[in-house]
Amino acid sequence: MHSQSPRHTLVSGYPMNVMEHFEYVGSRGFYRPVVQVSFEQAVDLVADSMRTARALGLADLLVNCAGFSGFTPPSVFARYAMVAKWIEAGGSALRVALVVRPELLDPQKIGVLMLQNRGGTGDAFLSEIEALAWLDSRLAPGQRPPGSLNRARTDE
């Protein structure tokens, strides 16, 4: 029997607006905010979670954006600005899986294409189960998923 990685929540030294909804297990972070914000504020919160994940040396970040409310689907230009901010915050080494509401997911995933074209590694999904499967499929050889504590939340 192997031991499980403990789940950690952030206490201090990280952006206050991220701490309440950020936790990590092993090398994977989880950010699950539930808040009404503008699109620009949502982009900033996700960028802060990416900076936090990088500061902690995490390899993966699952961001569940389904809890964001208060804005309509962004334009292509707004998606480009979002990606520019997220590339700066997350860099090229952090693998990011976003969970979004169906109305926010562009059918062509233009934001994902922009992210990949700028050197990022990420994708967008409609469920945490899909997002975790994608992250797990991108583990380095010999690397294991963070463990059973890393399961998707099904109480969505």
PAZASE-438434 format. One record per residue (C-alpha): z, y, x. Coordinates in steps of 0.02 Angstrom, whole numbers. Layout:
REM PAZASE-438434
{w = Z; v = Y; u = X};
...
This chain:
REM PAZASE-438434
{w = 0; v = 0; u = 0};
{w = -47; v = 169; u = 72};
{w = 45; v = 329; u = 41};
{w = -27; v = 468; u = -67};
{w = -52; v = 644; u = -4};
{w = 71; v = 763; u = -85};
{w = 6; v = 896; u = -203};
{w = 44; v = 1072; u = -142};
{w = 50; v = 1235; u = -236};
{w = 45; v = 1399; u = -144};
{w = 202; v = 1502; u = -128};
{w = 173; v = 1650; u = -14};
{w = 54; v = 1722; u = 112};
{w = -98; v = 1705; u = -2};
{w = -176; v = 1822; u = -131};
{w = -56; v = 1834; u = -279};
{w = -198; v = 1820; u = -405};
{w = -246; v = 1649; u = -334};
{w = -75; v = 1571; u = -302};
{w = -31; v = 1534; u = -482};
{w = -184; v = 1425; u = -511};
{w = -218; v = 1354; u = -337};
{w = -159; v = 1186; u = -272};
{w = -219; v = 1065; u = -142};
{w = -210; v = 882; u = -99};
{w = -257; v = 827; u = 75};
{w = -415; v = 921; u = 123};
{w = -466; v = 968; u = -54};
{w = -417; v = 1125; u = -149};
{w = -414; v = 1152; u = -337};
{w = -425; v = 1320; u = -421};
{w = -406; v = 1318; u = -610};
{w = -378; v = 1495; u = -675};
{w = -356; v = 1532; u = -860};
{w = -380; v = 1718; u = -885};
{w = -483; v = 1848; u = -976};
{w = -578; v = 1953; u = -848};
{w = -743; v = 2041; u = -817};
{w = -879; v = 1945; u = -728};
{w = -848; v = 2046; u = -570};
{w = -662; v = 2006; u = -576};
{w = -701; v = 1821; u = -598};
{w = -815; v = 1827; u = -445};
{w = -676; v = 1910; u = -344};
{w = -547; v = 1780; u = -399};
{w = -660; v = 1637; u = -347};
{w = -696; v = 1724; u = -181};
{w = -507; v = 1739; u = -152};
{w = -487; v = 1553; u = -187};
{w = -623; v = 1516; u = -59};
{w = -538; v = 1624; u = 71};
{w = -374; v = 1535; u = 35};
{w = -457; v = 1364; u = 53};
{w = -533; v = 1416; u = 220};
{w = -367; v = 1486; u = 281};
{w = -287; v = 1318; u = 241};
{w = -425; v = 1224; u = 334};
{w = -482; v = 1132; u = 177};
{w = -652; v = 1045; u = 173};
{w = -681; v = 1048; u = -15};
{w = -641; v = 1162; u = -160};
{w = -657; v = 1123; u = -345};
{w = -657; v = 1282; u = -448};
{w = -642; v = 1257; u = -635};
{w = -713; v = 1418; u = -709};
{w = -704; v = 1354; u = -888};
{w = -540; v = 1449; u = -907};
{w = -624; v = 1617; u = -876};
{w = -664; v = 1719; u = -1031};
{w = -712; v = 1897; u = -1068};
{w = -893; v = 1905; u = -1010};
{w = -1067; v = 1849; u = -1056};
{w = -1186; v = 1747; u = -947};
{w = -1232; v = 1848; u = -792};
{w = -1407; v = 1911; u = -751};
{w = -1505; v = 1842; u = -604};
{w = -1459; v = 1999; u = -505};
{w = -1274; v = 1974; u = -545};
{w = -1287; v = 1792; u = -489};
{w = -1365; v = 1850; u = -325};
{w = -1221; v = 1972; u = -296};
{w = -1098; v = 1832; u = -340};
{w = -1176; v = 1715; u = -213};
{w = -1177; v = 1848; u = -77};
{w = -990; v = 1875; u = -102};
{w = -954; v = 1688; u = -109};
{w = -1053; v = 1650; u = 49};
{w = -953; v = 1783; u = 141};
{w = -789; v = 1712; u = 74};
{w = -825; v = 1526; u = 86};
{w = -939; v = 1514; u = 236};
{w = -1053; v = 1367; u = 265};
{w = -923; v = 1233; u = 301};
{w = -828; v = 1237; u = 136};
{w = -902; v = 1123; u = 2};
{w = -879; v = 1203; u = -168};
{w = -899; v = 1121; u = -339};
{w = -892; v = 1239; u = -487};
{w = -854; v = 1183; u = -664};
{w = -924; v = 1305; u = -791};
{w = -945; v = 1320; u = -978};
{w = -1118; v = 1265; u = -1038};
{w = -1173; v = 1441; u = -1087};
{w = -1140; v = 1502; u = -909};
{w = -1242; v = 1366; u = -822};
{w = -1419; v = 1425; u = -788};
{w = -1540; v = 1284; u = -832};
{w = -1626; v = 1299; u = -662};
{w = -1459; v = 1322; u = -571};
{w = -1529; v = 1479; u = -488};
{w = -1357; v = 1524; u = -419};
{w = -1342; v = 1354; u = -335};
{w = -1516; v = 1374; u = -259};
{w = -1470; v = 1548; u = -194};
{w = -1308; v = 1479; u = -120};
{w = -1398; v = 1337; u = -31};
{w = -1535; v = 1454; u = 31};
{w = -1400; v = 1561; u = 112};
{w = -1321; v = 1412; u = 200};
{w = -1185; v = 1366; u = 76};
{w = -1144; v = 1193; u = 11};
{w = -1106; v = 1193; u = -174};
{w = -1158; v = 1143; u = -348};
{w = -1112; v = 1180; u = -529};
{w = -1058; v = 1055; u = -661};
{w = -999; v = 1045; u = -840};
{w = -848; v = 933; u = -803};
{w = -721; v = 902; u = -666};
{w = -769; v = 718; u = -665};
{w = -948; v = 763; u = -616};
{w = -887; v = 891; u = -490};
{w = -768; v = 769; u = -406};
{w = -902; v = 633; u = -400};
{w = -1017; v = 757; u = -311};
{w = -882; v = 808; u = -187};
{w = -836; v = 625; u = -154};
{w = -1020; v = 583; u = -122};
{w = -1024; v = 712; u = 17};
{w = -878; v = 649; u = 120};
{w = -908; v = 628; u = 305};
{w = -925; v = 449; u = 369};
{w = -753; v = 369; u = 375};
{w = -674; v = 507; u = 271};
{w = -582; v = 454; u = 112};
{w = -560; v = 546; u = -52};
{w = -391; v = 635; u = -56};
{w = -316; v = 502; u = -170};
{w = -269; v = 465; u = -348};
{w = -177; v = 632; u = -365};
{w = -349; v = 707; u = -347};
{w = -410; v = 649; u = -517};
{w = -495; v = 767; u = -636};
{w = -393; v = 844; u = -772};
{w = -445; v = 769; u = -936};
{w = -340; v = 882; u = -1047};
{w = -479; v = 1012; u = -1051};
